[in-house]
Amino acid sequence: MQVNALEKLQQQVTSLKQQAEQFDRAKLFAKNRYMQAQPSLFDRAVFQTKSMNLVDYVNEIEEEVASLPPSDHRHAYTYALERIASQVQAVFNVIKSTPIWEKENKSRFKPRPKQAVYKQAVKKVMQSSHELYDELKQNHEFERRLMLMIEERKMQMENASPAKAQKLNLEILSTHARLGRCRKAISATEDKIQQVEKQQLR
């Protein structure tokens, strides 16, 4: 499923780049003083790029796709994929929401059918809020168990021999590392929930 979603997204990015190049060639912002005064088309939370050319943002998307983490790193992979999906949607929103662009290109550019295609692509890589809340619940339960394990090892150390205490201390350190990864996963899931809920409010 992840591979198919990724391939679909790559196809959408290729298509989006062609449309962004067409959009930029039309120079729709050239006579708009407000737009020309802006340092960037998008918020820094969505793109690192600062430009008034859409194709520059699609280039950033391509770099994000090229540097995706391995798919077996599920949390990082899903989070990165969702960020890319939101970037794709953001660029497409500029194209479809510009009336001049629609008017000048309605004969060769059909925004509504394309919008459906992009929404479908985004939907394939976005988890539903229900699934994410289940994931968050599981991560919080895992966090609780790890904290209990650490407390148990600390109690055992009080009456342990030096050799046993050293072993328990190593286990505590290892469990702390797992706890840190767990908490990062919790933060990532919470961010994903916010992203999905923002998409649903649009």
C-alpha positions as CSV (number, residue, x, y, z in Angstrom):
1,M,0.0,0.0,0.0
2,Q,2.8,2.4,0.9
3,V,4.7,1.7,-2.3
4,N,1.6,2.3,-4.4
5,A,0.7,5.5,-2.6
6,L,4.3,6.7,-3.1
7,E,4.3,5.9,-6.8
8,K,1.0,7.7,-7.2
9,L,2.3,10.7,-5.3
10,Q,5.4,10.8,-7.5
11,Q,3.2,10.8,-10.6
12,Q,1.2,13.7,-9.1
13,V,4.4,15.7,-8.4
14,T,5.6,15.2,-12.0
15,S,2.2,16.4,-13.3
16,L,2.2,19.3,-10.8
17,K,5.6,20.5,-11.9
18,Q,4.4,20.8,-15.5
19,Q,1.4,22.9,-14.3
20,A,3.6,25.0,-12.1
21,E,5.9,25.8,-15.0
22,Q,2.9,26.8,-17.1
23,F,1.6,28.9,-14.2
24,D,5.0,30.7,-13.8
25,R,5.3,31.4,-17.5
26,A,1.9,33.2,-17.4
27,K,3.5,35.7,-14.9
28,L,0.2,36.2,-13.1
29,F,1.8,37.9,-10.2
30,A,3.9,40.4,-12.2
31,K,1.3,43.2,-12.1
32,N,0.0,42.5,-8.6
33,R,1.8,44.8,-6.2
34,Y,0.6,43.0,-3.1
35,M,1.9,39.7,-4.4
36,Q,5.2,41.2,-5.5
37,A,5.7,42.6,-2.0
38,Q,5.4,39.1,-0.4
39,P,8.7,37.3,0.3
40,S,7.1,33.9,-0.2
41,L,4.0,32.3,-1.5
42,F,3.7,29.9,1.5
43,D,4.2,29.9,5.2
44,R,7.5,28.6,6.4
45,A,5.7,25.8,8.3
46,V,4.8,24.3,4.9
47,F,7.9,25.1,2.7
48,Q,11.4,26.2,3.5
49,T,11.6,27.8,0.0
50,K,11.2,31.5,-0.4
51,S,10.0,32.4,-3.9
52,M,7.2,33.8,-6.0
53,N,7.6,31.0,-8.5
54,L,5.6,27.8,-8.0
55,V,8.1,25.6,-9.7
56,D,10.7,26.4,-6.9
57,Y,8.3,24.9,-4.4
58,V,7.7,21.8,-6.5
59,N,11.5,21.4,-6.7
60,E,11.5,21.3,-2.8
61,I,8.7,18.6,-3.0
62,E,10.9,16.5,-5.3
63,E,13.8,16.8,-2.9
64,E,11.5,15.7,0.0
65,V,10.4,12.7,-2.0
66,A,14.0,11.8,-2.9
67,S,15.0,11.9,0.8
68,L,12.1,9.9,2.2
69,P,13.2,7.7,5.2
70,P,13.0,3.9,4.7
71,S,9.4,2.6,4.7
72,D,10.1,0.2,7.5
73,H,10.6,3.3,9.7
74,R,6.9,3.6,9.8
75,H,6.4,6.7,11.9
76,A,9.0,8.8,10.2
77,Y,8.0,7.5,6.7
78,T,4.3,8.2,7.2
79,Y,5.0,11.6,8.7
80,A,7.3,12.6,5.8
81,L,4.7,11.3,3.3
82,E,2.0,13.3,4.9
83,R,4.1,16.5,4.8
84,I,4.7,16.0,1.1
85,A,1.0,15.4,0.5
86,S,0.2,18.7,2.3
87,Q,2.8,20.5,0.2
88,V,1.3,19.1,-3.1
89,Q,-2.1,20.2,-2.0
90,A,-0.8,23.7,-1.1
91,V,0.7,24.2,-4.5
92,F,-2.3,22.9,-6.3
93,N,-4.6,25.2,-4.2
94,V,-2.7,28.2,-5.6
95,I,-3.2,27.0,-9.1
96,K,-6.9,26.2,-8.7
97,S,-7.8,29.3,-6.7
98,T,-6.4,31.9,-9.1
99,P,-9.4,33.1,-11.1
100,I,-7.1,34.7,-13.8
101,W,-5.3,31.4,-14.3
102,E,-8.6,29.6,-14.7
103,K,-10.0,32.2,-17.1
104,E,-6.9,32.3,-19.3
105,N,-6.3,28.6,-19.4
106,K,-9.8,27.0,-19.2
107,S,-9.4,25.6,-22.7
108,R,-6.2,23.6,-21.8
109,F,-6.4,23.3,-18.1
110,K,-9.3,21.7,-16.2
111,P,-8.9,22.5,-12.5
112,R,-11.9,20.6,-11.0
113,P,-11.1,17.1,-12.3
114,K,-7.4,17.6,-11.4
115,Q,-8.5,18.7,-7.9
116,A,-10.3,15.4,-7.4
117,V,-7.1,13.6,-8.5
118,Y,-4.9,15.4,-6.0
119,K,-7.4,14.9,-3.2
120,Q,-7.5,11.2,-4.0
121,A,-3.6,11.1,-3.9
122,V,-3.5,12.9,-0.6
123,K,-6.2,10.7,0.8
124,K,-4.2,7.6,0.0
125,V,-1.2,8.7,2.0
126,M,-3.1,10.3,4.9
127,Q,-4.4,8.2,7.8
128,S,-7.8,9.0,9.2
129,S,-8.2,10.7,12.5
130,H,-9.7,7.5,14.0
131,E,-6.6,5.5,13.0
132,L,-4.3,8.2,14.3
133,Y,-6.1,8.4,17.7
134,D,-5.8,4.6,18.0
135,E,-2.1,4.9,17.3
136,L,-1.7,7.7,19.8
137,K,-3.5,5.6,22.5
138,Q,-1.1,2.7,21.8
139,N,1.9,4.9,22.0
140,H,0.8,6.4,25.3
141,E,0.2,2.8,26.7
142,F,3.7,1.9,25.5
143,E,5.1,5.0,27.2
144,R,3.3,4.0,30.5
145,R,4.8,0.5,30.4
146,L,8.3,1.8,29.7
147,M,8.1,4.2,32.7
148,L,6.9,1.3,34.9
149,M,9.9,-0.8,33.7
150,I,12.3,2.0,34.6
151,E,10.8,2.4,38.1
152,E,10.9,-1.4,38.7
153,R,14.6,-1.5,37.7
154,K,15.4,1.4,40.0
155,M,13.7,-0.4,42.9
156,Q,15.6,-3.6,42.2
157,M,18.9,-1.7,42.2
158,E,18.5,-0.7,45.9
159,N,19.2,-4.3,47.1
160,A,21.3,-5.5,44.2
161,S,24.9,-6.6,44.1
162,P,27.3,-4.3,42.3
163,A,27.3,-6.6,39.2
164,K,23.6,-6.9,39.2
165,A,23.2,-3.1,39.7
166,Q,25.4,-2.5,36.7
167,K,23.3,-4.7,34.6
168,L,20.1,-3.0,35.8
169,N,21.6,0.4,35.1
170,L,22.3,-0.6,31.5
171,E,18.7,-1.8,31.2
172,I,17.5,1.5,32.6
173,L,19.6,3.4,30.1
174,S,18.3,1.2,27.2
175,T,14.7,1.7,28.4
176,H,15.2,5.4,28.6
177,A,16.3,5.4,25.0
178,R,13.2,3.5,24.0
179,L,11.1,5.9,26.0
180,G,12.7,8.8,24.1
181,R,11.8,7.2,20.8
182,C,8.3,6.5,22.0
183,R,7.8,10.2,23.0
184,K,9.0,11.3,19.6
185,A,6.5,9.0,18.0
186,I,3.8,10.5,20.3
187,S,4.7,14.0,19.2
188,A,4.8,13.0,15.5
189,T,1.3,11.4,15.8
190,E,-0.1,14.5,17.5
191,D,1.3,16.6,14.7
192,K,-0.3,14.2,12.1
193,I,-3.7,14.5,13.9
194,Q,-3.5,18.3,13.6
195,Q,-2.7,18.0,9.9
196,V,-5.5,15.6,9.2
197,E,-8.0,17.7,11.2
198,K,-7.0,20.8,9.3
199,Q,-7.5,19.0,6.0
200,Q,-11.0,17.9,7.1
201,L,-11.9,21.5,8.1
202,R,-11.1,22.8,4.6
